[in-house]
Amino acid sequence: MLTREGCPENILAIKDALDALEGRWKLLIMVSLVNGNKRFKEIAREIGITDKMLSKELKTLETNKLIKRDVYDTFPPTVEYSITAHGKSLDNVLESLSKWGKQHRKEVIG
Amino acid sequence: MLTREGCPENILAIKDALDALEGRWKLLIMVSLVNGNKRFKEIAREIGITDKMLSKELKTLETNKLIKRDVYDTFPPTVEYSITAHGKSLDNVLESLSKWGKQHRKEVIG
């Protein structure tokens, strides 16, 4: 189905990207971490996500090598999340989405 | 929750964008139409979506002023979908996602 016409290579690439980024939370978590490493509760507060969902999404982002989880040897242990080099490569996507979101608000949401 | 720290304006903008583009089909439909106006069945075939889902997604994209639906006075009537000016403004988003998808395939999917 992807070879008949149009731009099949692009469609495959966008499918891959959407698979890794699907849902409404992953990109918001990435934006939150772009501004610096954060702890679980800080991310939760900033983007307004439940703990259960955040925990699930962080695991998927880690599997996809977009973020990493560091445990520091304090008492109690401190856990911090940060963006990997591969995660940083999402910069252009985040920037273009953010620009477009602003434009869309003007145009449609009003 | 969006004003305490980080980059609240960007988070709002990306939330807006994700609201308009949520799910795995809308952006694929947009890519399909970037390459030229298409009829319902042509889009369905190209991206591999069911008729029911495609019909639903096209309506939402129309409501968000991203595509338009033209009915031509033939017998039987011809219906064609095309991208609006606002839809064209998604170009940068699609391009950055497509680039990133290729990179992600190399990096993670392998």
Backbone of each chain as ProteinMPNN parsed JSONL, in Angstrom:
{"seq_chain_A": "MLTREGCPENILAIKDALDALEGRWKLLIMVSLVNGNKRFKEIAREIGITDKMLSKELKTLETNKLIKRDVYDTFPPTVEYSITAHGKSLDNVLESLSKWGKQHRKEVIG", "coords_chain_A": {"N_chain_A": [[0.803, -1.213, 0.0], [2.123, 1.137, 0.256], [3.565, 1.893, -1.916], [2.441, 2.659, -4.246], [1.897, 5.313, -5.105], [2.431, 8.893, -4.683], [4.289, 9.772, -1.838], [5.87, 7.571, -0.626], [8.12, 7.0, 0.995], [8.351, 9.14, 2.751], [5.931, 8.813, 4.066], [6.315, 6.42, 5.44], [8.418, 7.242, 7.116], [7.144, 9.186, 8.65], [5.216, 7.629, 9.875], [6.884, 6.028, 11.484], [7.92, 8.022, 13.187], [5.552, 8.894, 14.422], [4.793, 6.578, 15.731], [6.721, 6.425, 17.73], [6.166, 8.699, 19.145], [3.537, 8.821, 19.831], [0.281, 9.742, 21.159], [-0.765, 12.182, 23.665], [1.167, 12.949, 25.463], [3.953, 12.381, 25.339], [5.527, 14.209, 23.796], [5.09, 16.524, 25.241], [6.337, 15.899, 27.644], [8.943, 15.759, 26.698], [9.352, 18.469, 25.967], [9.215, 19.612, 28.482], [11.533, 18.562, 29.617], [13.488, 19.592, 27.972], [14.074, 22.047, 28.958], [15.759, 21.545, 31.045], [17.082, 19.084, 33.363], [14.817, 17.09, 35.266], [12.87, 16.155, 38.178], [10.553, 13.476, 38.886], [8.108, 14.473, 40.08], [8.25, 17.137, 39.424], [8.012, 17.193, 36.639], [5.446, 16.126, 36.408], [3.887, 18.102, 37.641], [4.373, 20.286, 36.015], [3.308, 19.652, 33.439], [0.821, 18.661, 33.965], [-0.115, 15.887, 34.335], [-1.233, 12.605, 35.252], [0.274, 10.608, 37.892], [0.42, 7.881, 37.327], [0.144, 7.675, 34.561], [2.309, 9.244, 33.763], [4.466, 7.741, 34.676], [4.259, 5.485, 33.049], [4.627, 6.635, 30.499], [7.206, 7.701, 30.718], [8.717, 5.384, 30.874], [8.349, 4.288, 28.306], [9.532, 6.306, 26.756], [12.132, 6.055, 27.622], [12.774, 3.463, 26.728], [12.749, 4.002, 24.036], [15.046, 5.395, 23.833], [15.03, 8.148, 24.227], [15.006, 9.613, 26.532], [16.888, 9.652, 29.651], [17.197, 7.997, 32.838], [18.397, 8.898, 35.868], [19.729, 7.724, 38.887], [20.523, 9.071, 41.94], [22.862, 8.751, 44.572], [21.718, 9.489, 47.18], [20.101, 10.127, 50.374], [16.725, 10.216, 51.037], [17.019, 8.262, 47.917], [17.678, 10.194, 45.001], [15.948, 10.725, 42.029], [16.413, 11.54, 38.706], [15.352, 12.833, 35.576], [16.543, 13.085, 32.248], [17.304, 14.439, 28.981], [18.398, 12.507, 26.205], [21.075, 12.343, 23.706], [19.86, 11.493, 21.354], [17.256, 12.198, 21.961], [17.52, 14.962, 21.971], [17.629, 15.432, 19.296], [15.075, 15.821, 18.599], [14.493, 18.456, 18.695], [13.966, 20.176, 16.386], [11.481, 19.198, 15.578], [9.909, 19.777, 17.817], [10.113, 22.534, 17.865], [8.968, 23.284, 15.405], [6.401, 22.317, 15.769], [5.552, 23.832, 17.931], [5.621, 26.454, 16.926], [3.682, 26.123, 14.929], [1.45, 25.466, 16.453], [0.921, 27.888, 17.728], [0.213, 29.476, 15.574], [-2.015, 28.048, 14.691], [-3.75, 28.44, 16.809], [-4.314, 31.173, 16.55], [-5.547, 31.14, 14.019], [-7.678, 29.228, 14.052], [-8.648, 28.429, 16.669], [-8.903, 30.883, 17.769]], "CA_chain_A": [[0.0, 0.0, 0.0], [2.92, 2.352, 0.383], [4.461, 2.098, -3.048], [1.713, 2.929, -5.466], [1.946, 6.695, -5.562], [2.697, 9.844, -3.6], [5.602, 9.92, -1.249], [5.826, 6.477, 0.343], [9.214, 7.027, 1.955], [7.947, 10.087, 3.785], [4.836, 8.258, 4.866], [6.941, 5.461, 6.354], [9.186, 7.986, 8.123], [6.223, 9.842, 9.584], [4.648, 6.55, 10.691], [7.885, 5.697, 12.502], [7.965, 9.104, 14.162], [4.312, 8.902, 15.203], [4.822, 5.417, 16.626], [7.556, 6.719, 18.898], [5.723, 9.913, 19.844], [2.06, 8.821, 19.85], [-0.376, 10.183, 22.38], [-0.608, 13.612, 23.898], [2.062, 13.275, 26.579], [5.402, 12.198, 25.154], [6.178, 15.439, 23.352], [5.047, 17.501, 26.331], [7.401, 15.514, 28.571], [10.198, 16.172, 26.077], [9.472, 19.928, 26.115], [9.487, 19.892, 29.879], [12.927, 18.212, 29.913], [14.374, 20.44, 27.17], [14.459, 23.175, 29.804], [16.626, 21.124, 32.154], [16.742, 17.819, 34.026], [13.748, 17.27, 36.25], [12.41, 15.012, 38.945], [9.226, 12.988, 38.517], [7.023, 15.358, 40.516], [8.361, 18.409, 38.709], [7.408, 17.008, 35.311], [4.006, 15.924, 36.604], [3.273, 19.386, 37.958], [4.482, 21.217, 34.888], [2.457, 19.381, 32.279], [-0.53, 18.281, 34.394], [-0.364, 14.495, 33.968], [-1.317, 11.776, 36.463], [1.501, 9.861, 38.192], [0.395, 6.567, 36.691], [0.396, 7.879, 33.136], [3.675, 9.752, 33.598], [5.373, 6.618, 34.878], [4.169, 4.664, 31.836], [5.205, 7.363, 29.373], [8.659, 7.813, 30.911], [9.313, 4.091, 30.528], [8.381, 4.167, 26.84], [10.54, 7.237, 26.232], [13.439, 5.472, 27.944], [12.961, 2.352, 25.782], [13.049, 4.584, 22.732], [16.323, 6.107, 23.97], [14.818, 9.591, 24.117], [15.372, 10.201, 27.822], [17.448, 8.669, 30.567], [16.791, 8.085, 34.235], [19.579, 8.778, 36.722], [19.455, 7.609, 40.313], [21.654, 9.584, 42.713], [23.076, 8.038, 45.816], [21.41, 10.328, 48.345], [19.079, 9.476, 51.18], [16.334, 9.121, 50.139], [17.622, 8.389, 46.588], [17.108, 11.195, 44.095], [15.847, 10.247, 40.649], [16.265, 12.67, 37.794], [15.217, 12.471, 34.165], [17.166, 14.047, 31.333], [17.185, 14.127, 27.555], [19.588, 11.915, 25.58], [21.452, 12.973, 22.442], [18.798, 11.188, 20.39], [16.108, 13.03, 22.349], [17.792, 16.349, 21.541], [17.384, 15.547, 17.858], [13.661, 16.186, 18.407], [14.385, 19.914, 18.768], [13.286, 20.774, 15.232], [10.074, 18.793, 15.605], [9.244, 20.535, 18.879], [10.051, 23.944, 17.487], [7.997, 23.494, 14.329], [5.068, 22.094, 16.338], [5.217, 24.948, 18.798], [5.279, 27.56, 16.016], [2.418, 25.838, 14.257], [0.387, 25.531, 17.459], [0.583, 29.304, 17.937], [-0.477, 29.898, 14.348], [-3.308, 27.375, 14.671], [-4.605, 29.11, 17.798], [-4.779, 32.422, 15.915], [-6.345, 30.86, 12.827], [-8.87, 28.401, 14.243], [-9.21, 28.48, 18.015], [-9.326, 32.282, 17.794]], "C_chain_A": [[0.838, 1.266, 0.0], [3.765, 2.646, -0.844], [3.755, 2.593, -4.303], [1.898, 4.355, -5.993], [2.383, 7.591, -4.407], [4.113, 9.728, -3.117], [5.785, 8.846, -0.183], [6.933, 6.53, 1.39], [8.892, 7.984, 3.102], [6.86, 9.531, 4.68], [5.391, 7.253, 5.865], [7.674, 6.194, 7.477], [8.258, 8.632, 9.144], [5.512, 8.803, 10.451], [5.606, 6.161, 11.808], [7.907, 6.748, 13.609], [6.721, 9.079, 15.047], [4.241, 7.703, 16.152], [5.6, 5.725, 17.903], [6.983, 7.835, 19.757], [4.233, 9.941, 20.11], [1.5, 9.257, 21.216], [-0.098, 11.649, 22.654], [0.478, 13.949, 24.914], [3.543, 13.281, 26.241], [6.094, 13.491, 24.744], [6.168, 16.5, 24.45], [6.114, 17.19, 27.379], [8.756, 15.962, 28.012], [10.4, 17.689, 26.212], [9.843, 20.276, 27.55], [10.964, 19.629, 30.195], [13.941, 19.011, 29.086], [14.905, 21.584, 28.039], [15.3, 22.774, 31.019], [16.156, 19.811, 32.748], [15.665, 18.073, 35.083], [13.477, 15.996, 37.013], [10.975, 14.704, 38.551], [8.12, 14.004, 38.832], [7.049, 16.707, 39.796], [7.746, 18.314, 37.313], [5.891, 16.935, 35.445], [3.29, 17.258, 36.8], [3.265, 20.289, 36.725], [3.505, 20.911, 33.761], [1.054, 18.91, 32.668], [-0.921, 16.876, 33.972], [-0.484, 13.697, 35.278], [-0.011, 11.0, 36.65], [1.557, 8.551, 37.416], [0.751, 6.683, 35.201], [1.826, 8.348, 32.912], [4.679, 8.611, 33.715], [5.417, 5.735, 33.625], [4.891, 5.353, 30.669], [6.72, 7.486, 29.503], [9.35, 6.504, 30.54], [9.409, 3.918, 29.015], [9.439, 5.089, 26.239], [11.953, 6.707, 26.487], [13.757, 4.323, 26.979], [13.332, 2.88, 24.404], [14.298, 5.471, 22.753], [16.188, 7.622, 23.842], [15.154, 10.308, 25.421], [16.178, 9.173, 28.613], [17.102, 9.02, 32.011], [18.04, 7.891, 35.071], [19.165, 8.718, 38.18], [20.686, 8.072, 41.074], [21.653, 8.987, 44.11], [22.896, 8.951, 47.041], [20.464, 9.552, 49.244], [17.963, 10.47, 51.476], [16.92, 9.317, 48.745], [16.912, 9.454, 45.751], [17.08, 10.597, 42.693], [15.607, 11.446, 39.742], [16.159, 12.171, 36.357], [15.878, 13.532, 33.305], [17.05, 13.541, 29.898], [18.487, 13.524, 27.038], [19.943, 12.699, 24.312], [20.366, 12.72, 21.39], [17.543, 12.018, 20.689], [16.284, 14.466, 21.876], [17.511, 16.533, 20.058], [15.914, 15.85, 17.559], [13.436, 17.705, 18.404], [13.594, 20.55, 17.626], [11.805, 20.435, 15.196], [9.319, 19.642, 16.634], [9.081, 21.995, 18.483], [8.991, 24.173, 16.412], [6.57, 23.284, 14.847], [4.62, 23.285, 17.184], [4.828, 26.179, 17.97], [3.907, 27.354, 15.409], [1.238, 25.93, 15.22], [-0.061, 26.966, 17.702], [-0.231, 29.838, 16.768], [-1.896, 29.322, 14.31], [-4.272, 28.028, 15.663], [-5.169, 30.407, 17.218], [-5.826, 32.132, 14.851], [-7.685, 30.202, 13.172], [-9.479, 28.525, 15.63], [-9.658, 29.908, 18.313], [-8.918, 33.04, 19.05]], "O_chain_A": [[0.314, 2.355, -0.233], [4.596, 3.554, -0.819], [4.4, 2.908, -5.304], [2.039, 4.562, -7.198], [2.667, 7.119, -3.306], [5.039, 9.599, -3.917], [5.848, 9.148, 1.008], [6.717, 6.152, 2.541], [9.13, 7.677, 4.269], [6.861, 9.746, 5.892], [4.974, 7.24, 7.023], [7.57, 5.817, 8.644], [8.536, 8.63, 10.343], [5.236, 9.056, 11.624], [5.188, 5.983, 12.953], [7.911, 6.425, 14.797], [6.814, 9.223, 16.266], [3.691, 7.806, 17.248], [5.199, 5.344, 19.003], [7.273, 7.918, 20.951], [3.703, 10.956, 20.562], [2.155, 9.15, 22.254], [0.703, 12.281, 21.966], [0.695, 15.125, 25.202], [4.306, 14.081, 26.783], [7.143, 13.831, 25.292], [7.111, 17.28, 24.579], [6.724, 18.102, 27.938], [9.604, 16.472, 28.744], [11.499, 18.14, 26.536], [10.69, 21.136, 27.791], [11.579, 20.38, 30.952], [15.113, 19.097, 29.453], [16.041, 22.029, 27.872], [15.521, 23.586, 31.917], [14.98, 19.461, 32.653], [15.618, 19.135, 35.704], [13.808, 14.899, 36.563], [10.275, 15.534, 37.971], [7.309, 14.347, 37.971], [6.012, 17.336, 39.587], [7.054, 19.226, 36.861], [5.152, 17.586, 34.706], [2.239, 17.512, 36.212], [2.276, 20.963, 36.437], [2.928, 21.833, 33.185], [0.188, 18.774, 31.804], [-1.948, 16.688, 33.32], [0.101, 14.076, 36.292], [0.72, 10.764, 35.689], [2.61, 8.162, 36.91], [1.54, 5.904, 34.666], [2.486, 7.901, 31.975], [5.631, 8.531, 32.939], [6.487, 5.298, 33.201], [5.666, 4.725, 29.948], [7.439, 7.386, 28.509], [10.437, 6.511, 29.961], [10.428, 3.456, 28.502], [10.158, 4.697, 25.32], [12.853, 6.89, 25.667], [14.875, 4.224, 26.473], [14.135, 2.275, 23.693], [14.565, 6.205, 21.801], [17.118, 8.298, 23.402], [15.541, 11.476, 25.41], [16.163, 7.982, 28.301], [16.768, 10.156, 32.347], [18.679, 6.841, 35.001], [18.372, 9.53, 38.657], [21.775, 7.531, 40.881], [20.613, 8.756, 44.727], [23.823, 9.144, 47.827], [20.068, 8.435, 48.911], [18.223, 11.489, 52.115], [17.291, 10.441, 48.404], [15.689, 9.585, 45.8], [18.071, 10.031, 42.229], [14.713, 12.257, 39.983], [16.808, 11.196, 35.979], [15.788, 14.725, 33.591], [16.741, 12.376, 29.65], [19.568, 13.989, 27.399], [19.21, 13.598, 23.898], [20.0, 13.62, 20.633], [16.86, 12.478, 19.774], [15.331, 15.109, 21.437], [17.197, 17.634, 19.607], [15.548, 16.105, 16.411], [12.329, 18.177, 18.143], [12.683, 21.347, 17.849], [10.974, 21.269, 14.834], [8.235, 20.157, 16.357], [8.045, 22.609, 18.733], [8.214, 25.125, 16.486], [5.644, 23.977, 14.427], [3.457, 23.686, 17.151], [3.844, 26.856, 18.267], [3.079, 28.265, 15.372], [0.164, 26.408, 14.857], [-1.25, 27.24, 17.861], [-1.221, 30.549, 16.943], [-2.849, 30.01, 13.947], [-5.465, 28.154, 15.387], [-6.354, 30.702, 17.374], [-6.862, 32.794, 14.788], [-8.719, 30.592, 12.629], [-10.689, 28.705, 15.762], [-10.65, 30.129, 19.007], [-9.22, 34.226, 19.182]]}, "seq_chain_B": "MLTREGCPENILAIKDALDALEGRWKLLIMVSLVNGNKRFKEIAREIGITDKMLSKELKTLETNKLIKRDVYDTFPPTVEYSITAHGKSLDNVLESLSKWGKQHRKEVIG", "coords_chain_B": {"N_chain_B": [[-1.049, 25.293, 36.575], [0.615, 25.622, 34.449], [2.325, 27.69, 34.694], [4.35, 27.756, 36.485], [7.076, 27.09, 36.036], [9.775, 26.427, 33.664], [8.79, 26.303, 30.309], [6.153, 27.559, 29.719], [4.593, 28.763, 27.677], [5.37, 27.538, 25.312], [4.565, 24.955, 25.939], [1.8, 25.205, 26.031], [1.359, 25.881, 23.331], [2.216, 23.565, 22.027], [0.448, 21.746, 23.074], [-1.922, 22.713, 21.901], [-1.319, 22.21, 19.211], [-1.071, 19.416, 19.242], [-3.648, 18.707, 19.98], [-5.064, 19.325, 17.652], [-3.921, 17.594, 15.89], [-3.967, 15.033, 16.83], [-3.64, 11.439, 17.268], [-2.918, 8.692, 14.964], [-3.457, 9.199, 12.319], [-4.088, 11.732, 11.146], [-1.864, 13.35, 10.386], [-0.72, 11.691, 8.491], [-2.678, 11.66, 6.52], [-2.512, 14.334, 5.777], [0.107, 14.377, 4.673], [-0.326, 12.717, 2.508], [-2.033, 14.322, 1.0], [-0.444, 16.513, 0.486], [0.981, 15.895, -1.726], [-0.755, 16.371, -3.803], [-4.192, 16.897, -4.832], [-6.688, 14.551, -3.812], [-8.906, 11.708, -4.196], [-11.313, 10.106, -2.038], [-10.933, 7.245, -1.977], [-8.387, 7.036, -2.971], [-6.768, 8.218, -1.019], [-7.284, 6.458, 1.092], [-6.192, 4.06, 0.143], [-3.528, 4.76, -0.144], [-2.528, 5.339, 2.465], [-3.419, 3.245, 3.974], [-5.838, 2.976, 5.655], [-8.965, 2.396, 7.323], [-12.22, 2.807, 5.754], [-14.188, 3.892, 7.418], [-12.787, 5.106, 9.514], [-11.236, 6.902, 8.043], [-13.177, 8.605, 7.008], [-14.135, 9.823, 9.34], [-11.793, 11.111, 10.238], [-11.256, 12.878, 8.125], [-13.399, 14.623, 8.354], [-12.836, 15.879, 10.827], [-10.419, 17.149, 10.183], [-11.344, 18.923, 8.293], [-13.038, 20.553, 9.839], [-11.088, 21.756, 11.373], [-10.036, 23.411, 9.525], [-7.968, 22.515, 7.894], [-8.042, 20.967, 5.638], [-9.903, 20.944, 2.513], [-13.073, 20.014, 1.045], [-14.131, 19.274, -2.068], [-16.884, 19.161, -4.224], [-17.539, 17.955, -7.385], [-19.471, 18.652, -10.245], [-20.222, 16.208, -11.707], [-21.365, 13.113, -13.258], [-21.357, 9.967, -11.874], [-21.244, 12.254, -8.977], [-18.061, 13.792, -8.405], [-15.825, 13.699, -5.743], [-13.336, 15.543, -4.184], [-10.431, 15.905, -2.18], [-8.479, 18.512, -0.764], [-5.61, 20.447, 0.297], [-5.762, 23.217, 2.51], [-4.762, 26.733, 2.758], [-4.04, 27.129, 5.417], [-3.573, 24.484, 6.118], [-1.321, 24.019, 4.545], [0.559, 25.331, 6.021], [1.481, 23.479, 7.723], [3.647, 22.288, 6.64], [6.41, 22.589, 7.589], [6.281, 21.198, 9.983], [5.645, 18.618, 9.093], [7.883, 18.075, 7.537], [9.966, 18.174, 9.43], [9.205, 16.113, 11.123], [9.335, 13.944, 9.384], [12.053, 13.847, 8.695], [13.054, 13.339, 11.262], [11.877, 10.887, 11.816], [13.224, 9.202, 10.044], [15.802, 9.309, 11.073], [15.307, 8.27, 13.619], [14.609, 5.665, 12.985], [17.069, 4.651, 12.073], [18.533, 4.939, 14.454], [17.15, 3.63, 16.564], [15.118, 1.708, 15.791], [16.568, 0.339, 13.95]], "CA_chain_B": [[-0.022, 24.271, 36.393], [1.479, 25.901, 33.307], [3.043, 28.948, 34.83], [5.307, 27.705, 37.575], [8.471, 27.028, 35.611], [9.963, 25.873, 32.327], [8.478, 27.048, 29.121], [4.714, 27.333, 29.655], [3.989, 29.196, 26.426], [5.609, 26.445, 24.365], [3.757, 23.79, 26.296], [0.452, 25.491, 25.553], [1.345, 25.827, 21.862], [2.326, 22.178, 21.587], [-0.848, 21.131, 23.402], [-2.855, 23.113, 20.836], [-0.965, 21.49, 17.984], [-1.387, 17.992, 19.407], [-5.107, 18.561, 19.957], [-5.541, 19.365, 16.269], [-3.268, 16.576, 15.055], [-3.841, 13.796, 17.621], [-3.892, 10.171, 16.603], [-1.87, 8.354, 14.009], [-3.878, 9.321, 10.923], [-4.265, 13.068, 10.559], [-0.664, 13.814, 9.687], [-0.516, 10.862, 7.301], [-3.611, 12.184, 5.504], [-1.943, 15.585, 5.279], [1.225, 14.037, 3.772], [-0.902, 12.17, 1.285], [-2.616, 15.417, 0.209], [0.628, 17.438, 0.104], [1.402, 15.509, -3.072], [-1.786, 16.632, -4.806], [-5.569, 16.595, -4.438], [-6.994, 13.136, -3.967], [-10.244, 11.236, -3.873], [-11.39, 9.315, -0.807], [-10.347, 5.91, -2.108], [-6.946, 7.166, -3.197], [-6.133, 8.432, 0.287], [-7.426, 5.221, 1.864], [-5.247, 3.085, -0.373], [-2.145, 5.185, 0.071], [-2.041, 5.28, 3.842], [-3.846, 2.011, 4.624], [-6.76, 3.297, 6.735], [-10.315, 1.922, 7.0], [-13.115, 3.858, 5.257], [-14.905, 4.515, 8.525], [-11.847, 5.976, 10.22], [-10.847, 7.982, 7.142], [-14.301, 9.526, 6.94], [-14.127, 10.561, 10.608], [-10.616, 11.974, 10.304], [-11.4, 13.957, 7.14], [-14.322, 15.621, 8.923], [-12.127, 16.67, 11.846], [-9.439, 18.013, 9.502], [-12.118, 19.993, 7.652], [-13.447, 21.452, 10.927], [-9.908, 22.512, 11.777], [-9.633, 24.221, 8.363], [-6.704, 22.034, 7.355], [-8.305, 20.473, 4.281], [-11.276, 21.195, 2.079], [-13.746, 18.946, 0.307], [-14.803, 19.857, -3.229], [-17.755, 18.249, -4.958], [-17.642, 18.385, -8.776], [-20.781, 18.389, -10.842], [-20.158, 15.164, -12.737], [-22.256, 12.031, -12.876], [-21.727, 10.379, -10.499], [-20.452, 13.387, -8.51], [-16.685, 13.518, -7.984], [-15.445, 14.427, -4.525], [-11.895, 15.601, -4.075], [-9.933, 16.594, -0.993], [-7.233, 19.245, -0.984], [-5.072, 21.143, 1.47], [-6.023, 24.664, 2.563], [-3.563, 27.526, 3.067], [-3.663, 26.814, 6.799], [-2.99, 23.136, 6.066], [0.044, 24.116, 3.985], [1.46, 25.831, 7.057], [2.016, 22.311, 8.441], [4.836, 21.805, 5.907], [7.611, 22.465, 8.418], [6.048, 20.123, 10.948], [5.741, 17.344, 8.372], [9.261, 17.861, 7.129], [10.821, 17.866, 10.577], [8.819, 14.779, 11.592], [9.8, 12.95, 8.432], [13.498, 13.744, 8.928], [13.315, 12.706, 12.55], [11.47, 9.487, 11.7], [14.306, 8.464, 9.383], [16.879, 9.251, 12.054], [14.875, 7.375, 14.693], [14.693, 4.294, 12.466], [18.487, 4.279, 12.135], [19.045, 4.941, 15.831], [16.472, 2.748, 17.518], [14.464, 0.546, 15.177], [17.766, -0.368, 13.471]], "C_chain_B": [[0.955, 24.628, 35.266], [2.339, 27.138, 33.504], [4.196, 28.884, 35.819], [6.761, 27.791, 37.111], [8.546, 26.588, 34.163], [9.477, 26.829, 31.273], [6.977, 26.951, 28.841], [4.079, 27.714, 28.322], [4.162, 28.109, 25.354], [4.748, 25.237, 24.667], [2.321, 23.999, 25.841], [0.363, 25.339, 24.038], [1.396, 24.379, 21.372], [1.061, 21.406, 21.946], [-1.883, 21.449, 22.321], [-2.599, 22.307, 19.563], [-1.371, 20.029, 18.104], [-2.895, 17.746, 19.434], [-5.63, 18.484, 18.526], [-5.045, 18.171, 15.46], [-3.25, 15.2, 15.702], [-4.195, 12.546, 16.803], [-2.864, 9.901, 15.524], [-2.243, 8.643, 12.563], [-3.834, 10.712, 10.329], [-3.033, 13.53, 9.784], [-0.389, 12.986, 8.437], [-1.453, 11.3, 6.174], [-3.049, 13.474, 4.907], [-0.774, 15.322, 4.328], [0.691, 13.553, 2.437], [-1.428, 13.302, 0.391], [-1.582, 16.472, -0.199], [1.05, 17.164, -1.339], [0.33, 15.703, -4.142], [-3.163, 16.261, -4.277], [-5.853, 15.115, -4.661], [-8.442, 12.842, -3.653], [-10.153, 10.322, -2.655], [-10.63, 7.989, -0.914], [-8.832, 5.953, -2.321], [-6.193, 7.379, -1.883], [-6.131, 7.124, 1.076], [-6.369, 4.205, 1.456], [-3.815, 3.476, -0.001], [-1.677, 5.002, 1.501], [-2.516, 4.034, 4.589], [-4.735, 2.235, 5.834], [-8.137, 2.746, 6.356], [-11.184, 3.099, 6.549], [-13.774, 4.625, 6.407], [-14.009, 5.527, 9.248], [-11.45, 7.156, 9.335], [-11.935, 9.055, 7.089], [-14.337, 10.42, 8.187], [-12.962, 11.57, 10.639], [-10.71, 13.138, 9.317], [-12.325, 15.048, 7.675], [-13.626, 16.499, 9.954], [-11.126, 17.62, 11.193], [-10.142, 19.185, 8.824], [-12.549, 21.026, 8.706], [-12.279, 22.322, 11.379], [-9.305, 23.321, 10.63], [-8.295, 23.791, 7.745], [-6.854, 21.469, 5.951], [-9.666, 20.994, 3.829], [-11.764, 20.1, 1.137], [-14.486, 19.609, -0.843], [-15.633, 18.806, -3.944], [-17.902, 18.774, -6.381], [-18.904, 17.835, -9.393], [-20.678, 17.405, -12.01], [-21.214, 14.123, -12.397], [-21.519, 10.704, -12.959], [-20.81, 11.508, -10.001], [-19.038, 12.962, -8.104], [-16.39, 14.338, -6.738], [-13.927, 14.376, -4.39], [-11.496, 16.364, -2.814], [-8.639, 17.315, -1.322], [-6.845, 19.988, 0.285], [-5.403, 22.627, 1.39], [-4.709, 25.399, 2.811], [-3.094, 27.219, 4.492], [-3.032, 25.414, 6.881], [-1.562, 23.157, 5.545], [1.046, 24.584, 5.027], [2.011, 24.691, 7.921], [3.292, 21.761, 7.802], [6.069, 21.572, 6.777], [7.486, 21.339, 9.442], [6.244, 18.771, 10.261], [7.186, 17.047, 7.991], [10.141, 17.476, 8.315], [10.492, 16.482, 11.136], [9.376, 13.691, 10.684], [11.314, 12.742, 8.577], [13.785, 12.974, 10.207], [12.957, 11.226, 12.51], [12.559, 8.635, 11.059], [15.476, 8.249, 10.346], [16.551, 8.239, 13.152], [14.949, 5.917, 14.239], [16.143, 3.802, 12.518], [18.944, 4.03, 13.569], [18.447, 3.819, 16.683], [15.85, 1.506, 16.876], [15.53, -0.321, 14.506], [17.636, -0.877, 12.052]], "O_chain_B": [[2.008, 24.003, 35.142], [3.01, 27.582, 32.573], [4.938, 29.855, 35.974], [7.575, 28.483, 37.722], [7.522, 26.397, 33.507], [9.729, 28.032, 31.344], [6.566, 26.341, 27.854], [3.131, 27.064, 27.881], [3.239, 27.804, 24.598], [4.257, 24.572, 23.755], [1.691, 23.077, 25.323], [-0.584, 24.747, 23.519], [0.705, 24.012, 20.422], [0.647, 20.512, 21.207], [-2.625, 20.571, 21.881], [-3.522, 21.797, 18.928], [-1.949, 19.465, 17.175], [-3.368, 16.709, 18.97], [-6.518, 17.688, 18.219], [-5.664, 17.78, 14.47], [-2.595, 14.289, 15.194], [-4.927, 12.595, 15.815], [-2.042, 10.759, 15.203], [-1.451, 8.371, 11.661], [-3.573, 10.867, 9.136], [-3.143, 14.037, 8.668], [0.113, 13.506, 7.44], [-1.062, 11.307, 5.006], [-3.1, 13.684, 3.695], [-0.671, 15.97, 3.287], [1.19, 13.928, 1.376], [-1.286, 13.247, -0.83], [-1.821, 17.241, -1.13], [1.424, 18.076, -2.076], [0.497, 15.244, -5.272], [-3.292, 15.419, -3.389], [-5.32, 14.503, -5.587], [-9.118, 13.596, -2.953], [-9.082, 9.836, -2.293], [-9.802, 7.657, -0.065], [-8.1, 5.049, -1.918], [-5.128, 6.803, -1.66], [-5.116, 6.733, 1.652], [-5.734, 3.573, 2.3], [-3.007, 2.639, 0.4], [-0.552, 4.558, 1.734], [-2.074, 3.782, 5.71], [-4.435, 1.747, 6.923], [-8.441, 2.641, 5.168], [-10.922, 4.246, 6.911], [-13.896, 5.849, 6.365], [-14.423, 6.647, 9.548], [-11.34, 8.284, 9.817], [-11.65, 10.252, 7.122], [-14.546, 11.629, 8.086], [-13.139, 12.728, 11.02], [-10.295, 14.254, 9.629], [-12.079, 16.238, 7.48], [-13.802, 17.717, 9.959], [-11.003, 18.772, 11.609], [-9.615, 20.297, 8.78], [-12.434, 22.231, 8.482], [-12.463, 23.488, 11.726], [-8.2, 23.851, 10.748], [-7.584, 24.603, 7.152], [-5.907, 21.487, 5.164], [-10.478, 21.429, 4.645], [-10.981, 19.372, 0.528], [-15.379, 20.425, -0.613], [-15.159, 17.707, -4.232], [-18.338, 19.909, -6.579], [-19.34, 16.72, -9.106], [-21.007, 17.735, -13.149], [-21.886, 14.23, -11.371], [-21.082, 10.339, -14.05], [-19.721, 11.698, -10.542], [-18.849, 11.892, -7.525], [-16.674, 15.535, -6.692], [-13.315, 13.311, -4.47], [-12.141, 17.34, -2.433], [-7.802, 16.802, -2.065], [-7.639, 20.136, 1.214], [-5.331, 23.225, 0.316], [-3.673, 24.776, 3.044], [-1.898, 27.069, 4.74], [-2.076, 25.199, 7.625], [-0.701, 22.42, 6.025], [2.235, 24.279, 4.937], [2.896, 24.906, 8.748], [3.939, 20.875, 8.36], [6.693, 20.513, 6.721], [8.448, 20.627, 9.73], [6.925, 17.891, 10.787], [7.652, 15.913, 8.107], [10.961, 16.563, 8.218], [11.387, 15.758, 11.573], [9.831, 12.649, 11.153], [11.795, 11.609, 8.581], [14.634, 12.083, 10.241], [13.652, 10.402, 13.104], [12.794, 7.497, 11.468], [16.055, 7.165, 10.422], [17.406, 7.453, 13.561], [15.311, 5.038, 15.021], [16.412, 2.681, 12.95], [19.638, 3.057, 13.861], [19.159, 3.146, 17.428], [16.034, 0.39, 17.362], [15.426, -1.548, 14.487], [18.567, -1.487, 11.527]]}, "name": "protein", "num_of_chains": 2, "seq": "MLTREGCPENILAIKDALDALEGRWKLLIMVSLVNGNKRFKEIAREIGITDKMLSKELKTLETNKLIKRDVYDTFPPTVEYSITAHGKSLDNVLESLSKWGKQHRKEVIGMLTREGCPENILAIKDALDALEGRWKLLIMVSLVNGNKRFKEIAREIGITDKMLSKELKTLETNKLIKRDVYDTFPPTVEYSITAHGKSLDNVLESLSKWGKQHRKEVIG"}
